[in-house]
Amino acid sequence: MTLQKNWYLGFLGLIGLYKLPQVMDFFGAGGSWWDLAGALWLFWFLFFIPEDDPQKADDGA
């Protein structure tokens, strides 16, 4: 398993933690749709998930 090519972009997901109270306001107090768009920053955390190296994959033998 190796890190993804652009693993450092996962740090942009930290902005999503900053926007999280605004996202929660959208669901609780009826905030604007822009507040909900703040949740999209959390998807940047997916760059931290390692990927399988196809050349080192086990062939099941």
The first five atom37 places (N, CA, C, CB, O) and aatype in JSON, in Angstrom:
{
  "aatype": [12, 16, 10, 5, 11, 2, 17, 18, 10, 7, 13, 10, 7, 10, 9, 7, 10, 18, 11, 10, 14, 5, 19, 12, 3, 13, 13, 7, 0, 7, 7, 15, 17, 17, 3, 10, 0, 7, 0, 10, 17, 10, 13, 17, 13, 10, 13, 13, 9, 14, 6, 3, 3, 14, 5, 11, 0, 3, 3, 7, 0],
  "atom_mask": [
    [1, 1, 1, 1, 1],
    [1, 1, 1, 1, 1],
    [1, 1, 1, 1, 1],
    [1, 1, 1, 1, 1],
    [1, 1, 1, 1, 1],
    [1, 1, 1, 1, 1],
    [1, 1, 1, 1, 1],
    [1, 1, 1, 1, 1],
    [1, 1, 1, 1, 1],
    [1, 1, 1, 0, 1],
    [1, 1, 1, 1, 1],
    [1, 1, 1, 1, 1],
    [1, 1, 1, 0, 1],
    [1, 1, 1, 1, 1],
    [1, 1, 1, 1, 1],
    [1, 1, 1, 0, 1],
    [1, 1, 1, 1, 1],
    [1, 1, 1, 1, 1],
    [1, 1, 1, 1, 1],
    [1, 1, 1, 1, 1],
    [1, 1, 1, 1, 1],
    [1, 1, 1, 1, 1],
    [1, 1, 1, 1, 1],
    [1, 1, 1, 1, 1],
    [1, 1, 1, 1, 1],
    [1, 1, 1, 1, 1],
    [1, 1, 1, 1, 1],
    [1, 1, 1, 0, 1],
    [1, 1, 1, 1, 1],
    [1, 1, 1, 0, 1],
    [1, 1, 1, 0, 1],
    [1, 1, 1, 1, 1],
    [1, 1, 1, 1, 1],
    [1, 1, 1, 1, 1],
    [1, 1, 1, 1, 1],
    [1, 1, 1, 1, 1],
    [1, 1, 1, 1, 1],
    [1, 1, 1, 0, 1],
    [1, 1, 1, 1, 1],
    [1, 1, 1, 1, 1],
    [1, 1, 1, 1, 1],
    [1, 1, 1, 1, 1],
    [1, 1, 1, 1, 1],
    [1, 1, 1, 1, 1],
    [1, 1, 1, 1, 1],
    [1, 1, 1, 1, 1],
    [1, 1, 1, 1, 1],
    [1, 1, 1, 1, 1],
    [1, 1, 1, 1, 1],
    [1, 1, 1, 1, 1],
    [1, 1, 1, 1, 1],
    [1, 1, 1, 1, 1],
    [1, 1, 1, 1, 1],
    [1, 1, 1, 1, 1],
    [1, 1, 1, 1, 1],
    [1, 1, 1, 1, 1],
    [1, 1, 1, 1, 1],
    [1, 1, 1, 1, 1],
    [1, 1, 1, 1, 1],
    [1, 1, 1, 0, 1],
    [1, 1, 1, 1, 1]
  ],
  "atom_positions": [
    [[0.84, -1.17, 0.0], [0.0, 0.0, 0.0], [0.88, 1.24, 0.0], [-0.95, 0.0, 1.21], [1.88, 1.32, 0.72]],
    [[0.5, 2.18, -0.81], [1.24, 3.43, -0.9], [0.29, 4.6, -0.77], [2.03, 3.5, -2.23], [-0.92, 4.47, -0.97]],
    [[0.85, 5.74, -0.44], [0.04, 6.95, -0.37], [-0.38, 7.35, -1.79], [0.82, 8.09, 0.32], [0.29, 7.04, -2.77]],
    [[-1.49, 8.05, -1.86], [-1.94, 8.54, -3.15], [-0.98, 9.6, -3.65], [-3.37, 9.09, -3.07], [-0.22, 10.18, -2.88]],
    [[-1.02, 9.85, -4.94], [-0.09, 10.79, -5.57], [-0.21, 12.19, -4.95], [-0.35, 10.86, -7.08], [0.81, 12.85, -4.73]],
    [[-1.41, 12.63, -4.68], [-1.63, 13.97, -4.14], [-2.1, 13.91, -2.68], [-2.66, 14.74, -4.99], [-3.08, 14.56, -2.32]],
    [[-1.42, 13.13, -1.86], [-1.83, 12.92, -0.48], [-1.86, 14.21, 0.31], [-0.9, 11.93, 0.18], [-2.68, 14.35, 1.22]],
    [[-1.01, 15.15, -0.01], [-0.92, 16.4, 0.74], [-2.19, 17.24, 0.61], [0.28, 17.2, 0.27], [-2.43, 18.12, 1.43]],
    [[-3.0, 16.98, -0.42], [-4.25, 17.71, -0.57], [-5.25, 17.32, 0.51], [-4.84, 17.46, -1.95], [-6.24, 18.02, 0.72]],
    [[-5.01, 16.22, 1.19], [-5.88, 15.82, 2.29], [-5.91, 16.83, 3.42], [0.0, 0.0, 0.0], [-6.88, 16.88, 4.18]],
    [[-4.86, 17.64, 3.53], [-4.85, 18.67, 4.56], [-5.92, 19.73, 4.32], [-3.48, 19.32, 4.63], [-6.31, 20.44, 5.25]],
    [[-6.41, 19.86, 3.09], [-7.49, 20.79, 2.81], [-8.78, 20.37, 3.51], [-7.72, 20.91, 1.3], [-9.68, 21.18, 3.71]],
    [[-8.87, 19.1, 3.88], [-10.02, 18.62, 4.62], [-10.14, 19.26, 5.99], [0.0, 0.0, 0.0], [-11.22, 19.26, 6.58]],
    [[-9.05, 19.81, 6.5], [-9.11, 20.49, 7.79], [-10.0, 21.73, 7.72], [-7.7, 20.88, 8.25], [-10.55, 22.15, 8.74]],
    [[-10.15, 22.31, 6.55], [-11.06, 23.45, 6.39], [-12.49, 23.0, 6.67], [-10.95, 24.06, 4.97], [-13.3, 23.76, 7.19]],
    [[-12.79, 21.75, 6.32], [-14.12, 21.21, 6.59], [-14.43, 21.16, 8.08], [0.0, 0.0, 0.0], [-15.58, 21.34, 8.47]],
    [[-13.41, 20.91, 8.9], [-13.64, 20.93, 10.35], [-13.97, 22.34, 10.83], [-12.41, 20.39, 11.09], [-14.75, 22.51, 11.76]],
    [[-13.38, 23.33, 10.2], [-13.66, 24.73, 10.52], [-15.09, 25.09, 10.13], [-12.66, 25.65, 9.82], [-15.75, 25.87, 10.82]],
    [[-15.57, 24.53, 9.01], [-16.91, 24.83, 8.51], [-17.99, 23.96, 9.13], [-16.94, 24.67, 7.01], [-19.18, 24.19, 8.89]],
    [[-17.64, 22.97, 9.92], [-18.6, 22.03, 10.47], [-19.72, 22.68, 11.28], [-17.88, 21.04, 11.33], [-20.87, 22.25, 11.14]],
    [[-19.46, 23.68, 12.12], [-20.58, 24.32, 12.84], [-21.6, 24.96, 11.9], [-20.04, 25.38, 13.8], [-22.8, 24.95, 12.19]],
    [[-21.15, 25.51, 10.78], [-22.07, 26.11, 9.82], [-22.9, 25.04, 9.13], [-21.31, 26.93, 8.78], [-24.08, 25.25, 8.86]],
    [[-22.3, 23.9, 8.86], [-23.04, 22.8, 8.25], [-24.11, 22.3, 9.22], [-22.07, 21.65, 7.86], [-25.23, 21.99, 8.81]],
    [[-23.77, 22.21, 10.5], [-24.74, 21.77, 11.49], [-25.88, 22.78, 11.63], [-24.06, 21.55, 12.84], [-27.02, 22.39, 11.89]],
    [[-25.59, 24.07, 11.47], [-26.64, 25.09, 11.5], [-27.62, 24.89, 10.36], [-26.03, 26.49, 11.43], [-28.81, 25.15, 10.51]],
    [[-27.12, 24.44, 9.22], [-28.02, 24.21, 8.08], [-29.09, 23.18, 8.44], [-27.22, 23.73, 6.85], [-30.26, 23.37, 8.12]],
    [[-28.69, 22.11, 9.11], [-29.64, 21.06, 9.45], [-30.5, 21.43, 10.66], [-28.9, 19.76, 9.73], [-31.64, 20.99, 10.76]],
    [[-29.97, 22.23, 11.57], [-30.72, 22.55, 12.78], [-31.57, 23.81, 12.68], [0.0, 0.0, 0.0], [-32.73, 23.8, 13.07]],
    [[-31.0, 24.88, 12.17], [-31.7, 26.16, 12.2], [-32.08, 26.66, 10.82], [-30.84, 27.2, 12.89], [-32.56, 27.79, 10.68]],
    [[-31.89, 25.85, 9.79], [-32.28, 26.27, 8.45], [-31.35, 27.3, 7.84], [0.0, 0.0, 0.0], [-31.8, 28.31, 7.31]],
    [[-30.06, 27.05, 7.92], [-29.09, 27.95, 7.31], [-29.18, 27.91, 5.79], [0.0, 0.0, 0.0], [-30.04, 27.24, 5.23]],
    [[-28.29, 28.64, 5.15], [-28.32, 28.71, 3.69], [-27.66, 27.49, 3.06], [-27.63, 29.99, 3.21], [-26.97, 26.72, 3.72]],
    [[-27.89, 27.33, 1.77], [-27.29, 26.21, 1.03], [-25.78, 26.36, 0.97], [-27.86, 26.12, -0.39], [-25.08, 25.36, 0.83]],
    [[-25.26, 27.54, 1.07], [-23.8, 27.74, 1.06], [-23.18, 27.13, 2.31], [-23.45, 29.23, 0.98], [-22.03, 26.67, 2.28]],
    [[-23.92, 27.12, 3.4], [-23.41, 26.48, 4.62], [-23.26, 24.98, 4.4], [-24.35, 26.75, 5.81], [-22.31, 24.37, 4.89]],
    [[-24.18, 24.39, 3.69], [-24.1, 22.96, 3.4], [-22.93, 22.66, 2.46], [-25.42, 22.46, 2.79], [-22.32, 21.6, 2.55]],
    [[-22.62, 23.58, 1.57], [-21.49, 23.38, 0.66], [-20.17, 23.29, 1.41], [-21.43, 24.53, -0.36], [-19.19, 22.76, 0.89]],
    [[-20.12, 23.79, 2.63], [-18.92, 23.68, 3.45], [-18.56, 22.24, 3.76], [0.0, 0.0, 0.0], [-17.41, 21.94, 4.06]],
    [[-19.53, 21.34, 3.69], [-19.27, 19.92, 3.95], [-18.42, 19.3, 2.86], [-20.58, 19.16, 4.09], [-17.78, 18.27, 3.08]],
    [[-18.41, 19.9, 1.7], [-17.61, 19.35, 0.6], [-16.12, 19.39, 0.89], [-17.9, 20.11, -0.69], [-15.34, 18.63, 0.31]],
    [[-15.71, 20.28, 1.78], [-14.29, 20.32, 2.14], [-13.86, 19.02, 2.81], [-14.0, 21.51, 3.07], [-12.69, 18.63, 2.71]],
    [[-14.77, 18.35, 3.49], [-14.43, 17.11, 4.18], [-14.04, 15.99, 3.22], [-15.59, 16.66, 5.04], [-13.34, 15.06, 3.61]],
    [[-14.48, 16.07, 1.97], [-14.13, 15.04, 1.0], [-12.64, 15.03, 0.65], [-14.95, 15.22, -0.26], [-12.13, 14.04, 0.13]],
    [[-11.95, 16.13, 0.94], [-10.51, 16.16, 0.66], [-9.75, 15.19, 1.55], [-9.97, 17.57, 0.86], [-8.63, 14.8, 1.22]],
    [[-10.36, 14.8, 2.68], [-9.71, 13.82, 3.56], [-9.5, 12.47, 2.86], [-10.53, 13.62, 4.83], [-8.66, 11.68, 3.28]],
    [[-10.25, 12.21, 1.8], [-10.12, 10.93, 1.09], [-8.74, 10.76, 0.46], [-11.19, 10.83, 0.02], [-8.35, 9.63, 0.14]],
    [[-8.0, 11.84, 0.28], [-6.65, 11.72, -0.27], [-5.68, 11.08, 0.72], [-6.13, 13.08, -0.67], [-4.59, 10.66, 0.32]],
    [[-6.05, 10.98, 1.99], [-5.2, 10.33, 2.98], [-5.33, 8.82, 2.96], [-5.52, 10.85, 4.36], [-4.52, 8.13, 3.57]],
    [[-6.34, 8.29, 2.27], [-6.53, 6.84, 2.22], [-5.5, 6.23, 1.28], [-7.98, 6.49, 1.76], [-5.45, 6.6, 0.11]],
    [[-4.69, 5.3, 1.76], [-3.68, 4.71, 0.89], [-4.32, 3.83, -0.19], [-2.68, 3.88, 1.71], [-5.44, 3.33, -0.02]],
    [[-3.61, 3.65, -1.27], [-4.11, 2.82, -2.36], [-3.22, 1.59, -2.52], [-4.18, 3.62, -3.69], [-2.04, 1.61, -2.16]],
    [[-3.79, 0.55, -3.07], [-3.04, -0.68, -3.29], [-2.06, -0.5, -4.44], [-3.99, -1.86, -3.57], [-2.37, 0.15, -5.43]],
    [[-0.9, -1.08, -4.29], [0.1, -1.06, -5.34], [-0.15, -2.27, -6.24], [1.56, -1.08, -4.75], [0.05, -3.4, -5.8]],
    [[-0.58, -2.07, -7.48], [-0.93, -3.21, -8.33], [0.26, -4.13, -8.64], [-1.52, -2.71, -9.63], [0.06, -5.31, -8.93]],
    [[1.46, -3.61, -8.59], [2.63, -4.44, -8.9], [2.99, -5.34, -7.74], [3.83, -3.57, -9.27], [3.65, -6.36, -7.93]],
    [[2.58, -4.98, -6.53], [2.89, -5.78, -5.35], [1.67, -6.57, -4.88], [3.4, -4.88, -4.22], [1.71, -7.18, -3.81]],
    [[0.6, -6.57, -5.66], [-0.62, -7.26, -5.26], [-0.39, -8.77, -5.18], [-1.75, -6.95, -6.24], [0.33, -9.35, -5.99]],
    [[-1.01, -9.37, -4.21], [-0.91, -10.82, -4.04], [-1.82, -11.5, -5.05], [-1.28, -11.24, -2.58], [-2.98, -11.11, -5.2]],
    [[-1.32, -12.51, -5.76], [-2.11, -13.17, -6.78], [-2.96, -14.3, -6.21], [-1.21, -13.7, -7.86], [-3.57, -15.04, -6.98]],
    [[-3.01, -14.44, -4.9], [-3.86, -15.45, -4.25], [-3.23, -16.81, -4.14], [0.0, 0.0, 0.0], [-3.9, -17.76, -3.73]],
    [[-1.99, -16.95, -4.49], [-1.34, -18.27, -4.43], [-0.72, -18.5, -3.07], [-0.27, -18.39, -5.52], [-0.12, -19.55, -2.84]]
  ]
}
